[in-house]
Amino acid sequence: MLNRRAALAEGAIFWIIYIAMTGIIILLIRAIPSTIYSQTTQTFGMENAILADRVYAKVGWQSPLTGRVYIGELPSISDWSPAGVNTAFDTLGAPRQLSFRLALDGRTAYYDEAFYNRAKPLSPVRYKSFVEKRPVWINDAKKMASLEIDQLFAPKPQGGLV
């Protein structure tokens, strides 16, 4: 009689474990592909690198003789116009708001300064920040200066909400 109870208990334990494991496997088969396919691609780094390249391309001068643009090279520091930064970039239709600060040899220029000043204190949490330094050759001073590009992005709107 004791062997029969042990056999029934052993059979019941087997089926309980079997049903539980089957349920877990079914859930994994369903959850893993849906998790993989529902993830969105994070393009934050690529967008920032592209914008930094666009900003860096604007810091330069064009030879009147050949028409060649010398990117990252200035005849003198006075040739760099911080006032022209706001008109140099068209972000109409951009999926999110952006701003940046350029600092070169003691001069500072802003693109959308109001948004930058509002977003910079909140950048670690609410806004994404990207800082990059690039070299700029200043001909009259015969020196390399460092152009600091500090970008701030608002997160992408979710669900079509702005």
C-alpha positions as a Markdown table, in Angstrom:
| # | Residue | x | y | z |
|---|---|---|---|---|
| 1 | Met | 0.0 | 0.0 | 0.0 |
| 2 | Leu | 2.9 | 2.3 | 0.8 |
| 3 | Asn | 4.5 | 1.7 | -2.6 |
| 4 | Arg | 1.3 | 2.6 | -4.4 |
| 5 | Arg | 1.0 | 6.0 | -2.6 |
| 6 | Ala | 4.6 | 6.7 | -3.3 |
| 7 | Ala | 4.0 | 5.9 | -7.0 |
| 8 | Leu | 0.9 | 8.1 | -7.1 |
| 9 | Ala | 2.8 | 11.0 | -5.5 |
| 10 | Glu | 5.7 | 10.5 | -7.8 |
| 11 | Gly | 3.4 | 10.6 | -10.8 |
| 12 | Ala | 1.6 | 13.7 | -9.5 |
| 13 | Ile | 4.9 | 15.5 | -9.0 |
| 14 | Phe | 6.0 | 14.6 | -12.4 |
| 15 | Trp | 2.9 | 16.0 | -14.1 |
| 16 | Ile | 3.0 | 19.2 | -12.0 |
| 17 | Ile | 6.6 | 19.9 | -13.0 |
| 18 | Tyr | 5.8 | 18.9 | -16.6 |
| 19 | Ile | 2.8 | 21.3 | -16.9 |
| 20 | Ala | 4.8 | 24.1 | -15.2 |
| 21 | Met | 7.8 | 23.7 | -17.6 |
| 22 | Thr | 5.5 | 23.5 | -20.6 |
| 23 | Gly | 3.9 | 26.7 | -19.6 |
| 24 | Ile | 7.2 | 28.4 | -19.1 |
| 25 | Ile | 8.5 | 27.3 | -22.5 |
| 26 | Ile | 5.3 | 28.5 | -24.2 |
| 27 | Leu | 5.6 | 31.9 | -22.6 |
| 28 | Leu | 9.3 | 32.1 | -23.6 |
| 29 | Ile | 8.5 | 31.1 | -27.2 |
| 30 | Arg | 5.9 | 33.9 | -27.3 |
| 31 | Ala | 7.8 | 36.6 | -25.3 |
| 32 | Ile | 11.3 | 36.5 | -26.8 |
| 33 | Pro | 10.4 | 37.2 | -30.5 |
| 34 | Ser | 7.8 | 39.8 | -29.6 |
| 35 | Thr | 10.4 | 41.6 | -27.4 |
| 36 | Ile | 13.0 | 41.5 | -30.1 |
| 37 | Tyr | 10.7 | 42.7 | -32.8 |
| 38 | Ser | 9.1 | 45.5 | -30.7 |
| 39 | Gln | 12.4 | 47.2 | -29.8 |
| 40 | Thr | 13.1 | 50.4 | -31.7 |
| 41 | Thr | 16.5 | 51.3 | -33.1 |
| 42 | Gln | 18.3 | 53.9 | -31.0 |
| 43 | Thr | 19.7 | 56.5 | -33.4 |
| 44 | Phe | 20.9 | 59.0 | -30.8 |
| 45 | Gly | 24.6 | 58.6 | -31.4 |
| 46 | Met | 24.3 | 58.6 | -35.2 |
| 47 | Glu | 22.1 | 61.8 | -35.2 |
| 48 | Asn | 24.6 | 63.6 | -32.9 |
| 49 | Ala | 27.5 | 62.6 | -35.1 |
| 50 | Ile | 25.8 | 63.9 | -38.2 |
| 51 | Leu | 24.9 | 67.2 | -36.6 |
| 52 | Ala | 28.4 | 67.6 | -35.2 |
| 53 | Asp | 29.8 | 67.1 | -38.7 |
| 54 | Arg | 27.3 | 69.7 | -40.1 |
| 55 | Val | 28.3 | 72.2 | -37.4 |
| 56 | Tyr | 32.0 | 71.6 | -38.0 |
| 57 | Ala | 31.5 | 72.0 | -41.8 |
| 58 | Lys | 30.2 | 75.5 | -41.1 |
| 59 | Val | 33.4 | 76.5 | -39.2 |
| 60 | Gly | 35.7 | 77.3 | -42.0 |
| 61 | Trp | 36.3 | 79.7 | -44.9 |
| 62 | Gln | 35.9 | 79.6 | -48.6 |
| 63 | Ser | 38.8 | 80.7 | -50.8 |
| 64 | Pro | 37.7 | 83.4 | -53.2 |
| 65 | Leu | 40.3 | 82.3 | -55.8 |
| 66 | Thr | 39.5 | 78.6 | -56.0 |
| 67 | Gly | 36.1 | 78.4 | -54.3 |
| 68 | Arg | 37.4 | 75.6 | -52.1 |
| 69 | Val | 35.9 | 75.4 | -48.6 |
| 70 | Tyr | 38.5 | 74.8 | -45.9 |
| 71 | Ile | 36.7 | 73.0 | -43.1 |
| 72 | Gly | 38.1 | 73.5 | -39.6 |
| 73 | Glu | 40.4 | 76.3 | -40.6 |
| 74 | Leu | 39.9 | 80.1 | -40.1 |
| 75 | Pro | 42.0 | 83.0 | -41.4 |
| 76 | Ser | 41.6 | 84.7 | -38.0 |
| 77 | Ile | 39.4 | 84.3 | -34.9 |
| 78 | Ser | 37.6 | 87.5 | -35.9 |
| 79 | Asp | 36.3 | 85.7 | -39.0 |
| 80 | Trp | 34.2 | 83.4 | -37.0 |
| 81 | Ser | 30.8 | 85.0 | -36.6 |
| 82 | Pro | 28.8 | 83.6 | -33.7 |
| 83 | Ala | 25.8 | 85.7 | -34.9 |
| 84 | Gly | 25.5 | 83.6 | -38.1 |
| 85 | Val | 24.9 | 80.3 | -36.2 |
| 86 | Asn | 21.2 | 80.8 | -35.9 |
| 87 | Thr | 20.7 | 81.3 | -39.6 |
| 88 | Ala | 23.1 | 78.5 | -40.7 |
| 89 | Phe | 20.8 | 75.6 | -39.7 |
| 90 | Asp | 17.3 | 74.8 | -40.8 |
| 91 | Thr | 15.6 | 72.4 | -38.5 |
| 92 | Leu | 12.0 | 72.9 | -39.7 |
| 93 | Gly | 10.3 | 69.5 | -39.8 |
| 94 | Ala | 12.8 | 68.0 | -37.4 |
| 95 | Pro | 11.3 | 65.2 | -35.3 |
| 96 | Arg | 12.4 | 66.9 | -32.1 |
| 97 | Gln | 13.7 | 70.1 | -30.7 |
| 98 | Leu | 17.5 | 70.6 | -30.6 |
| 99 | Ser | 20.0 | 73.2 | -29.5 |
| 100 | Phe | 23.7 | 73.5 | -29.4 |
| 101 | Arg | 26.5 | 75.7 | -28.0 |
| 102 | Leu | 29.7 | 76.3 | -29.8 |
| 103 | Ala | 32.7 | 77.6 | -27.9 |
| 104 | Leu | 35.9 | 78.6 | -29.7 |
| 105 | Asp | 38.8 | 80.4 | -28.2 |
| 106 | Gly | 36.7 | 82.3 | -25.6 |
| 107 | Arg | 33.9 | 83.1 | -28.0 |
| 108 | Thr | 30.5 | 81.4 | -27.6 |
| 109 | Ala | 27.6 | 81.0 | -30.1 |
| 110 | Tyr | 24.2 | 79.4 | -29.5 |
| 111 | Tyr | 21.7 | 77.8 | -31.8 |
| 112 | Asp | 18.3 | 78.3 | -30.1 |
| 113 | Glu | 19.8 | 79.8 | -26.9 |
| 114 | Ala | 16.4 | 80.0 | -25.1 |
| 115 | Phe | 15.9 | 76.2 | -25.4 |
| 116 | Tyr | 19.6 | 75.5 | -24.5 |
| 117 | Asn | 19.4 | 77.6 | -21.3 |
| 118 | Arg | 16.1 | 75.8 | -20.3 |
| 119 | Ala | 17.3 | 72.3 | -21.1 |
| 120 | Lys | 21.0 | 72.3 | -19.9 |
| 121 | Pro | 20.2 | 72.0 | -16.2 |
| 122 | Leu | 17.8 | 69.1 | -17.0 |
| 123 | Ser | 20.0 | 67.3 | -19.5 |
| 124 | Pro | 21.0 | 64.3 | -17.5 |
| 125 | Val | 17.4 | 63.4 | -16.9 |
| 126 | Arg | 14.9 | 65.0 | -19.2 |
| 127 | Tyr | 17.1 | 65.9 | -22.3 |
| 128 | Lys | 20.0 | 64.1 | -24.0 |
| 129 | Ser | 23.3 | 65.8 | -24.1 |
| 130 | Phe | 26.3 | 65.2 | -26.5 |
| 131 | Val | 29.6 | 67.0 | -26.1 |
| 132 | Glu | 32.4 | 66.8 | -28.7 |
| 133 | Lys | 35.6 | 68.7 | -29.2 |
| 134 | Arg | 37.2 | 69.2 | -32.6 |
| 135 | Pro | 40.4 | 71.0 | -33.7 |
| 136 | Val | 40.3 | 74.3 | -35.6 |
| 137 | Trp | 43.4 | 75.8 | -37.1 |
| 138 | Ile | 43.6 | 79.6 | -36.8 |
| 139 | Asn | 46.0 | 80.9 | -39.5 |
| 140 | Asp | 46.9 | 84.4 | -38.2 |
| 141 | Ala | 47.7 | 83.1 | -34.7 |
| 142 | Lys | 49.4 | 80.0 | -36.1 |
| 143 | Lys | 47.7 | 77.8 | -33.5 |
| 144 | Met | 45.2 | 75.0 | -33.0 |
| 145 | Ala | 42.1 | 75.9 | -31.0 |
| 146 | Ser | 39.5 | 73.5 | -29.8 |
| 147 | Leu | 35.9 | 73.9 | -30.9 |
| 148 | Glu | 33.5 | 72.5 | -28.3 |
| 149 | Ile | 30.1 | 71.4 | -29.7 |
| 150 | Asp | 27.6 | 70.9 | -26.9 |
| 151 | Gln | 24.3 | 69.5 | -28.3 |
| 152 | Leu | 21.0 | 69.1 | -26.5 |
| 153 | Phe | 18.1 | 67.1 | -27.8 |
| 154 | Ala | 14.5 | 66.8 | -26.6 |
| 155 | Pro | 13.3 | 63.2 | -26.6 |
| 156 | Lys | 11.3 | 62.1 | -29.6 |
| 157 | Pro | 7.6 | 62.6 | -29.3 |
| 158 | Gln | 5.7 | 59.4 | -28.5 |
| 159 | Gly | 2.5 | 58.5 | -30.2 |
| 160 | Gly | 2.4 | 61.6 | -32.4 |
| 161 | Leu | 2.2 | 64.0 | -29.5 |
| 162 | Val | 4.3 | 67.1 | -29.6 |
